[in-house]
Amino acid sequence: MSPHSVQFCLSVRRGDTQWDEAAVLRLGRVLEEGHTVRRSPKEFPNLFRAKKKIAKAKWNGAIVAESELFEEVEGNVYFPIEKVNTDYIKQETDHTTVCPWKGTANYYTIEVDGEKNENAAWTYHEPKEAARNIKDHVAFWAGVEVTTTLEDY
């Protein structure tokens, strides 16, 4: 190992990582001085601050879906079906659309406090091979506010 080698072990779950600029500069100075850094990450505690990315879908004041595991495709957030609040997804409608590479989308009505938002959620029951990552996932539109934010672990 060269004198400028750095050994760090960082384990971060799915999500984003932010750099602490001061810690990176401090580590850089140590390396410029020709030191071998064989220290635990605890000696540079702020080098990485792990963040998780959370997606939420909200309509009419209710959170209809929330998850840190989701897929983003063509600007849409697809939530795993088990992270969707089934109290608000009331019924599948007759409406469908066809995407040439994803397949046929089936739509659902959302109902919160007696108000309905027809065709506001959709899923691909049998997506094409290119879209297999969104099988058993649900996306939203038509006034449903979908946000992704970074939060500390």
C-alpha positions as protocol buffer text, in pm:
chain_id: "A"
residue {
  index: 1
  type: MET
  ca { x: 0 y: 0 z: 0 }
}
residue {
  index: 2
  type: SER
  ca { x: 137 y: 343 z: -91 }
}
residue {
  index: 3
  type: PRO
  ca { x: 187 y: 612 z: 173 }
}
residue {
  index: 4
  type: HIS
  ca { x: -111 y: 797 z: 27 }
}
residue {
  index: 5
  type: SER
  ca { x: -353 y: 509 z: 64 }
}
residue {
  index: 6
  type: VAL
  ca { x: -675 y: 550 z: 249 }
}
residue {
  index: 7
  type: GLN
  ca { x: -869 y: 264 z: 396 }
}
residue {
  index: 8
  type: PHE
  ca { x: -1225 y: 342 z: 482 }
}
residue {
  index: 9
  type: CYS
  ca { x: -1521 y: 116 z: 507 }
}
residue {
  index: 10
  type: LEU
  ca { x: -1853 y: 291 z: 454 }
}
residue {
  index: 11
  type: SER
  ca { x: -2181 y: 112 z: 456 }
}
residue {
  index: 12
  type: VAL
  ca { x: -2475 y: 318 z: 332 }
}
residue {
  index: 13
  type: ARG
  ca { x: -2819 y: 184 z: 260 }
}
residue {
  index: 14
  type: ARG
  ca { x: -3010 y: 298 z: -47 }
}
residue {
  index: 15
  type: GLY
  ca { x: -3021 y: 673 z: -45 }
}
residue {
  index: 16
  type: ASP
  ca { x: -2797 y: 969 z: -84 }
}
residue {
  index: 17
  type: THR
  ca { x: -2476 y: 1060 z: 97 }
}
residue {
  index: 18
  type: GLN
  ca { x: -2364 y: 1414 z: 173 }
}
residue {
  index: 19
  type: TRP
  ca { x: -2002 y: 1514 z: 209 }
}
residue {
  index: 20
  type: ASP
  ca { x: -1880 y: 1722 z: 502 }
}
residue {
  index: 21
  type: GLU
  ca { x: -1643 y: 1960 z: 323 }
}
residue {
  index: 22
  type: ALA
  ca { x: -1434 y: 2040 z: 633 }
}
residue {
  index: 23
  type: ALA
  ca { x: -1371 y: 1671 z: 701 }
}
residue {
  index: 24
  type: VAL
  ca { x: -1271 y: 1609 z: 339 }
}
residue {
  index: 25
  type: LEU
  ca { x: -1026 y: 1901 z: 351 }
}
residue {
  index: 26
  type: ARG
  ca { x: -883 y: 1776 z: 681 }
}
residue {
  index: 27
  type: LEU
  ca { x: -832 y: 1431 z: 532 }
}
residue {
  index: 28
  type: GLY
  ca { x: -670 y: 1590 z: 224 }
}
residue {
  index: 29
  type: ARG
  ca { x: -417 y: 1774 z: 442 }
}
residue {
  index: 30
  type: VAL
  ca { x: -326 y: 1450 z: 617 }
}
residue {
  index: 31
  type: LEU
  ca { x: -262 y: 1286 z: 280 }
}
residue {
  index: 32
  type: GLU
  ca { x: -61 y: 1584 z: 147 }
}
residue {
  index: 33
  type: GLU
  ca { x: 169 y: 1554 z: 446 }
}
residue {
  index: 34
  type: GLY
  ca { x: 258 y: 1203 z: 327 }
}
residue {
  index: 35
  type: HIS
  ca { x: 90 y: 1014 z: 606 }
}
residue {
  index: 36
  type: THR
  ca { x: -63 y: 676 z: 563 }
}
residue {
  index: 37
  type: VAL
  ca { x: -415 y: 687 z: 694 }
}
residue {
  index: 38
  type: ARG
  ca { x: -507 y: 360 z: 860 }
}
residue {
  index: 39
  type: ARG
  ca { x: -770 y: 485 z: 1092 }
}
residue {
  index: 40
  type: SER
  ca { x: -1122 y: 402 z: 1167 }
}
residue {
  index: 41
  type: PRO
  ca { x: -1390 y: 625 z: 1015 }
}
residue {
  index: 42
  type: LYS
  ca { x: -1467 y: 724 z: 1376 }
}
residue {
  index: 43
  type: GLU
  ca { x: -1158 y: 948 z: 1363 }
}
residue {
  index: 44
  type: PHE
  ca { x: -1324 y: 1139 z: 1078 }
}
residue {
  index: 45
  type: PRO
  ca { x: -1682 y: 1126 z: 1208 }
}
residue {
  index: 46
  type: ASN
  ca { x: -1824 y: 1388 z: 974 }
}
residue {
  index: 47
  type: LEU
  ca { x: -1663 y: 1270 z: 652 }
}
residue {
  index: 48
  type: PHE
  ca { x: -1990 y: 1115 z: 548 }
}
residue {
  index: 49
  type: ARG
  ca { x: -2333 y: 1193 z: 677 }
}
residue {
  index: 50
  type: ALA
  ca { x: -2564 y: 926 z: 547 }
}
residue {
  index: 51
  type: LYS
  ca { x: -2909 y: 1035 z: 445 }
}
residue {
  index: 52
  type: LYS
  ca { x: -3203 y: 831 z: 333 }
}
residue {
  index: 53
  type: LYS
  ca { x: -3431 y: 943 z: 56 }
}
residue {
  index: 54
  type: ILE
  ca { x: -3800 y: 922 z: 147 }
}
residue {
  index: 55
  type: ALA
  ca { x: -4083 y: 943 z: -105 }
}
residue {
  index: 56
  type: LYS
  ca { x: -4434 y: 1046 z: -2 }
}
residue {
  index: 57
  type: ALA
  ca { x: -4760 y: 1074 z: -192 }
}
residue {
  index: 58
  type: LYS
  ca { x: -5021 y: 1303 z: -36 }
}
residue {
  index: 59
  type: TRP
  ca { x: -5374 y: 1391 z: -142 }
}
residue {
  index: 60
  type: ASN
  ca { x: -5651 y: 1578 z: 36 }
}
residue {
  index: 61
  type: GLY
  ca { x: -5442 y: 1597 z: 354 }
}
residue {
  index: 62
  type: ALA
  ca { x: -5372 y: 1223 z: 374 }
}
residue {
  index: 63
  type: ILE
  ca { x: -5048 y: 1038 z: 308 }
}
residue {
  index: 64
  type: VAL
  ca { x: -5152 y: 771 z: 59 }
}
residue {
  index: 65
  type: ALA
  ca { x: -4803 y: 620 z: 23 }
}
residue {
  index: 66
  type: GLU
  ca { x: -4464 y: 656 z: 191 }
}
residue {
  index: 67
  type: SER
  ca { x: -4142 y: 462 z: 144 }
}
residue {
  index: 68
  type: GLU
  ca { x: -3763 y: 485 z: 137 }
}
residue {
  index: 69
  type: LEU
  ca { x: -3760 y: 207 z: -123 }
}
residue {
  index: 70
  type: PHE
  ca { x: -3910 y: 318 z: -453 }
}
residue {
  index: 71
  type: GLU
  ca { x: -3839 y: 336 z: -824 }
}
residue {
  index: 72
  type: GLU
  ca { x: -3819 y: 652 z: -1032 }
}
residue {
  index: 73
  type: VAL
  ca { x: -3911 y: 611 z: -1398 }
}
residue {
  index: 74
  type: GLU
  ca { x: -3971 y: 893 z: -1646 }
}
residue {
  index: 75
  type: GLY
  ca { x: -4017 y: 1146 z: -1367 }
}
residue {
  index: 76
  type: ASN
  ca { x: -4269 y: 933 z: -1177 }
}
residue {
  index: 77
  type: VAL
  ca { x: -4215 y: 777 z: -836 }
}
residue {
  index: 78
  type: TYR
  ca { x: -4335 y: 415 z: -813 }
}
residue {
  index: 79
  type: PHE
  ca { x: -4407 y: 298 z: -458 }
}
residue {
  index: 80
  type: PRO
  ca { x: -4400 y: -71 z: -362 }
}
residue {
  index: 81
  type: ILE
  ca { x: -4762 y: -186 z: -332 }
}
residue {
  index: 82
  type: GLU
  ca { x: -4712 y: -277 z: 34 }
}
residue {
  index: 83
  type: LYS
  ca { x: -4621 y: 87 z: 110 }
}
residue {
  index: 84
  type: VAL
  ca { x: -4949 y: 221 z: -31 }
}
residue {
  index: 85
  type: ASN
  ca { x: -5226 y: 288 z: 222 }
}
residue {
  index: 86
  type: THR
  ca { x: -5504 y: 62 z: 95 }
}
residue {
  index: 87
  type: ASP
  ca { x: -5759 y: 253 z: 304 }
}
residue {
  index: 88
  type: TYR
  ca { x: -5742 y: 522 z: 35 }
}
residue {
  index: 89
  type: ILE
  ca { x: -5711 y: 316 z: -283 }
}
residue {
  index: 90
  type: LYS
  ca { x: -6073 y: 221 z: -332 }
}
residue {
  index: 91
  type: GLN
  ca { x: -6128 y: 56 z: -666 }
}
residue {
  index: 92
  type: GLU
  ca { x: -5973 y: -23 z: -999 }
}
residue {
  index: 93
  type: THR
  ca { x: -6135 y: 175 z: -1280 }
}
residue {
  index: 94
  type: ASP
  ca { x: -6197 y: 72 z: -1641 }
}
residue {
  index: 95
  type: HIS
  ca { x: -5936 y: 323 z: -1759 }
}
residue {
  index: 96
  type: THR
  ca { x: -5612 y: 186 z: -1906 }
}
residue {
  index: 97
  type: THR
  ca { x: -5323 y: 331 z: -2105 }
}
residue {
  index: 98
  type: VAL
  ca { x: -5054 y: 156 z: -2304 }
}
residue {
  index: 99
  type: CYS
  ca { x: -4685 y: 243 z: -2296 }
}
residue {
  index: 100
  type: PRO
  ca { x: -4476 y: 84 z: -2574 }
}
residue {
  index: 101
  type: TRP
  ca { x: -4200 y: -24 z: -2335 }
}
residue {
  index: 102
  type: LYS
  ca { x: -4380 y: -63 z: -1999 }
}
residue {
  index: 103
  type: GLY
  ca { x: -4705 y: -226 z: -2108 }
}
residue {
  index: 104
  type: THR
  ca { x: -5065 y: -165 z: -2003 }
}
residue {
  index: 105
  type: ALA
  ca { x: -5131 y: 56 z: -1700 }
}
residue {
  index: 106
  type: ASN
  ca { x: -5439 y: -2 z: -1486 }
}
residue {
  index: 107
  type: TYR
  ca { x: -5583 y: 290 z: -1288 }
}
residue {
  index: 108
  type: TYR
  ca { x: -5738 y: 328 z: -945 }
}
residue {
  index: 109
  type: THR
  ca { x: -5957 y: 579 z: -766 }
}
residue {
  index: 110
  type: ILE
  ca { x: -5827 y: 740 z: -448 }
}
residue {
  index: 111
  type: GLU
  ca { x: -6082 y: 831 z: -183 }
}
residue {
  index: 112
  type: VAL
  ca { x: -6004 y: 1044 z: 123 }
}
residue {
  index: 113
  type: ASP
  ca { x: -6272 y: 1180 z: 357 }
}
residue {
  index: 114
  type: GLY
  ca { x: -6546 y: 1107 z: 105 }
}
residue {
  index: 115
  type: GLU
  ca { x: -6373 y: 1291 z: -182 }
}
residue {
  index: 116
  type: LYS
  ca { x: -6275 y: 1087 z: -486 }
}
residue {
  index: 117
  type: ASN
  ca { x: -5987 y: 1134 z: -729 }
}
residue {
  index: 118
  type: GLU
  ca { x: -6062 y: 901 z: -1018 }
}
residue {
  index: 119
  type: ASN
  ca { x: -5770 y: 745 z: -1208 }
}
residue {
  index: 120
  type: ALA
  ca { x: -5518 y: 916 z: -979 }
}
residue {
  index: 121
  type: ALA
  ca { x: -5309 y: 602 z: -918 }
}
residue {
  index: 122
  type: TRP
  ca { x: -5181 y: 346 z: -1164 }
}
residue {
  index: 123
  type: THR
  ca { x: -4987 y: 25 z: -1177 }
}
residue {
  index: 124
  type: TYR
  ca { x: -4859 y: -220 z: -1436 }
}
residue {
  index: 125
  type: HIS
  ca { x: -4994 y: -561 z: -1335 }
}
residue {
  index: 126
  type: GLU
  ca { x: -4784 y: -736 z: -1600 }
}
residue {
  index: 127
  type: PRO
  ca { x: -4512 y: -494 z: -1713 }
}
residue {
  index: 128
  type: LYS
  ca { x: -4293 y: -570 z: -2009 }
}
residue {
  index: 129
  type: GLU
  ca { x: -3943 y: -701 z: -1942 }
}
residue {
  index: 130
  type: ALA
  ca { x: -3784 y: -355 z: -1970 }
}
residue {
  index: 131
  type: ALA
  ca { x: -4007 y: -231 z: -1685 }
}
residue {
  index: 132
  type: ARG
  ca { x: -3990 y: -531 z: -1454 }
}
residue {
  index: 133
  type: ASN
  ca { x: -3854 y: -307 z: -1176 }
}
residue {
  index: 134
  type: ILE
  ca { x: -4199 y: -145 z: -1138 }
}
residue {
  index: 135
  type: LYS
  ca { x: -4397 y: -467 z: -1108 }
}
residue {
  index: 136
  type: ASP
  ca { x: -4606 y: -453 z: -788 }
}
residue {
  index: 137
  type: HIS
  ca { x: -4549 y: -75 z: -766 }
}
residue {
  index: 138
  type: VAL
  ca { x: -4799 y: 213 z: -777 }
}
residue {
  index: 139
  type: ALA
  ca { x: -4752 y: 569 z: -911 }
}
residue {
  index: 140
  type: PHE
  ca { x: -4970 y: 878 z: -869 }
}
residue {
  index: 141
  type: TRP
  ca { x: -5077 y: 1190 z: -1056 }
}
residue {
  index: 142
  type: ALA
  ca { x: -5391 y: 1408 z: -1100 }
}
residue {
  index: 143
  type: GLY
  ca { x: -5334 y: 1636 z: -804 }
}
residue {
  index: 144
  type: VAL
  ca { x: -5156 y: 1386 z: -581 }
}
residue {
  index: 145
  type: GLU
  ca { x: -4847 y: 1560 z: -442 }
}
residue {
  index: 146
  type: VAL
  ca { x: -4544 y: 1333 z: -466 }
}
residue {
  index: 147
  type: THR
  ca { x: -4225 y: 1448 z: -297 }
}
residue {
  index: 148
  type: THR
  ca { x: -3883 y: 1302 z: -223 }
}
residue {
  index: 149
  type: THR
  ca { x: -3676 y: 1438 z: 64 }
}
residue {
  index: 150
  type: LEU
  ca { x: -3347 y: 1355 z: 233 }
}
residue {
  index: 151
  type: GLU
  ca { x: -3365 y: 1265 z: 601 }
}
residue {
  index: 152
  type: ASP
  ca { x: -3101 y: 1152 z: 851 }
}
residue {
  index: 153
  type: TYR
  ca { x: -3078 y: 781 z: 921 }
}
